[in-house]
Amino acid sequence: SRGGIRHTRGPNFADLFANTGFTFTEAQDEAGEYATDGQGDPTEGPKPCFKVECEDFIEDRLDVNGVCITAGILQNRAYPELTARTVEGALVAHQHRIAGQVIGSIAADSTAVAMPADQVGALAPLLTAIELQAEHYKYVQRMARSATLEVVLPYWTRGAIRSDLSRRLGVPLENVTNAVIGQHLAERGIAPQFVYNYQDITGDADAFTAWPSEVSFLMYAAGTWVRGSSDLVTLEAVFDSALFTVNDFTALFTEEGWLVARRGHDSREVTVPICPSGATHGGVLIDCNGAEVDEGGAG
């Protein structure tokens, strides 16, 4: 309600794990060697204590998105359904636009990780990246093995995975369901979210003939990100003197404030090169676009 929030993230467990605690032997106790030098060797000194430092507050402020739609008074009188459909569609677009900006803010404030290039297939590189990062995330934070990590992927990822699996030998196309894809992720302790407004596939239909060559995903522990919103103003069917002079009225005016606050320390955006070729078998080699690879140059 004040346009933002102020907060601290608290201690990072990885820092506590690396910088707290001490060990000494009986001989070191007799010599008074409780400290260590720059090389980690014992030296005379008191037992090290980790001091809890005061943290600076982080302030996250609202951004504002709005929509303003005007319409002709006579036009609306004759065809009110056109105005209604336009307002309805604009509000849906408004929510998609905010969702994309929220995801973009999360990605911008996450650690960027790029997986190695020249990997084969789509499913195997993606599962490798997810499990590798999940294991590292849990090790660094010493999380419970049963803890679930959030992963955000674009909707089209499932299509690329399905193409990859359907091109493998012995994998019938009709058996590659969303449930099968989701099970691969669930077994790795991942709660996947497939979303619009993240790495959108756009442009003309005749230009979209192959899946993208890479995909990124967000990974973070539940509760790392918090979203705030404030409905600032919403007005409908406003007739004012300025628009009356041109025989128009305001069909919709709305402004909404939003923010995302990172409450946790570890959030990642991982980019994985993919090639949905199914090329993990010993049969016919298939290129990313589904065509047979010309090994001899004859066709």
Salt bridges, closest charged atoms under 4 A:
GLU59 OE2 - ARG61 NH1 3.14
ASP60 OD2 - HIS7 NE2 2.68
ASP109 OD2 - ARG9 NH2 3.99
ASP109 OD2 - ARG262 NE 3.12
GLU131 OE1 - ARG188 NE 3.15
GLU135 OE2 - ARG145 NH2 2.65
ASP164 OD2 - ARG168 NH2 3.74
GLU256 OE1 - HIS94 NE2 3.29
ASP266 OD2 - ARG268 NH2 2.94
